[in-house]
Amino acid sequence: MKAQSKQPAERNEGRLFDYASLDEAFPPVDPGTRPTGNRVLVQIRTPKKQSAGGIILPHEAQETELWNTQVAKVIAIGPTAFKNQDTLEPWPEGAWYKVGDYVRCPKWGGDRWQVPVPQTNNNALFVIFPEDDITGIITGDPLDIVAYVY
């Protein structure tokens, strides 16, 4: 029996936000910067402007999603990341993550800026962190994680 891929309606069942693809959540945009030294460049997931049911989300909900979710895609890694800064020898345990991984990153800190996404009304948010500020690799679907509000 051939395995069937999930249809979009099945994929977003129970989700507040309905992303058509990972490219919609993390639009391919040139950040205009690359990290130096032991820093890492990540792109924070772009918030949706409406719910899966078609309800236009208020600006406050979009801001909460943007600033509290902290799901990011690794875009670039500086040349001395995961290396002993004195000898430039690679760390014995190797790199903790690689370009293309989806990670969790801190809500605070980092150097942050936005870049307009062409042909949309959205901006992509980029952040540069020190290599060890990334808190974890997302092992499941990065679209399943929602904002924590406190």
C-alpha positions in Angstrom: 0.0 0.0 0.0 1.4 3.4 -1.1 1.7 6.0 1.7 -0.3 9.1 1.0 1.1 12.6 1.7 -0.9 14.8 4.0 -3.3 17.2 2.3 -3.3 20.9 3.4 -6.6 20.5 5.2 -5.2 17.6 7.3 -1.9 19.4 7.9 -3.4 22.4 9.6 -6.1 20.7 11.5 -6.2 22.2 15.0 -3.7 24.9 14.1 -4.4 28.6 14.8 -2.2 29.6 11.9 -2.3 28.1 8.5 1.0 28.4 6.6 0.9 27.2 3.1 4.6 26.2 3.3 7.8 26.7 5.3 8.7 29.3 2.6 5.7 31.4 3.7 6.7 31.2 7.3 10.4 31.8 6.5 10.3 33.7 3.2 13.5 33.5 1.1 14.8 37.1 1.5 18.4 38.4 1.4 19.1 39.7 4.9 21.8 42.0 3.5 24.2 40.9 6.2 26.3 37.9 7.1 27.6 37.0 10.5 31.2 37.4 11.5 33.3 35.6 14.0 31.4 33.1 16.2 27.9 34.5 15.5 24.9 32.9 13.8 22.3 34.6 11.6 18.7 33.4 12.0 15.4 34.3 10.5 12.4 34.5 12.9 9.2 33.0 11.6 7.0 35.6 9.9 3.6 35.9 11.7 0.4 35.3 9.9 -2.1 38.1 9.3 -5.1 35.8 9.6 -6.1 32.6 11.4 -6.6 29.2 9.7 -10.3 30.0 9.7 -9.9 33.2 7.8 -10.2 35.6 10.7 -8.0 38.7 10.3 -5.8 38.8 13.4 -5.4 42.1 15.3 -2.0 43.8 15.2 -1.4 42.8 18.8 -1.8 39.1 18.0 0.6 39.4 15.1 3.1 41.2 17.4 2.7 38.5 20.1 3.4 35.8 17.5 6.4 37.7 16.2 8.1 38.5 19.5 7.1 35.5 21.7 7.4 32.4 19.5 11.1 32.6 18.8 11.2 29.9 16.2 13.9 30.6 13.7 15.7 29.2 10.7 19.5 29.2 10.6 20.5 31.3 7.6 24.3 31.6 8.0 27.0 30.8 10.6 30.2 32.9 11.1 33.6 31.5 10.1 34.8 30.9 13.7 31.6 29.5 15.2 32.0 26.1 17.0 35.8 26.7 17.2 38.2 27.4 20.0 38.6 31.1 19.8 42.3 30.9 20.7 43.4 28.1 18.4 40.5 28.0 15.9 40.4 24.3 16.3 36.9 22.9 15.8 35.0 22.0 19.0 35.5 18.3 19.9 31.7 17.8 19.8 31.4 19.6 16.5 28.7 22.1 15.4 25.5 22.1 17.4 23.4 23.0 14.4 23.8 23.8 10.7 22.4 26.2 8.1 18.9 25.2 7.3 18.1 23.9 10.8 15.1 25.2 12.7 16.0 26.3 16.2 14.7 28.1 19.3 16.4 31.3 20.1 16.1 33.8 23.0 13.4 36.4 23.1 15.8 39.1 24.1 19.2 40.0 22.8 20.9 39.7 19.5 21.1 42.3 16.8 17.7 42.5 15.1 16.4 44.1 11.9 13.6 43.7 9.4 13.8 43.3 5.6 10.7 43.8 3.3 9.5 40.7 1.6 9.1 41.5 -2.1 5.6 41.4 -3.5 4.0 41.2 0.0 3.0 43.5 2.8 5.3 41.6 5.2 8.8 42.0 6.7 11.2 39.2 7.5 12.9 39.6 10.9 16.6 38.6 11.1 18.7 38.3 14.3 22.4 37.7 14.8 23.3 35.9 18.0 26.5 34.5 19.5 26.7 30.8 18.5 25.9 29.5 22.1 22.8 31.7 22.5 20.7 29.3 20.4 18.7 27.3 22.9 17.8 24.2 20.9 17.1 22.5 17.6 13.5 21.9 16.7 13.0 18.2 16.0 9.4 18.4 15.0 7.5 20.7 12.6 8.5 24.3 13.2 5.0 25.4 12.3 3.5 23.6 15.2 5.1 25.8 17.8 2.9 28.7 19.0 3.7 31.8 21.0 3.8 31.7 24.8 2.1 34.7 26.4 2.7 35.6 30.0 
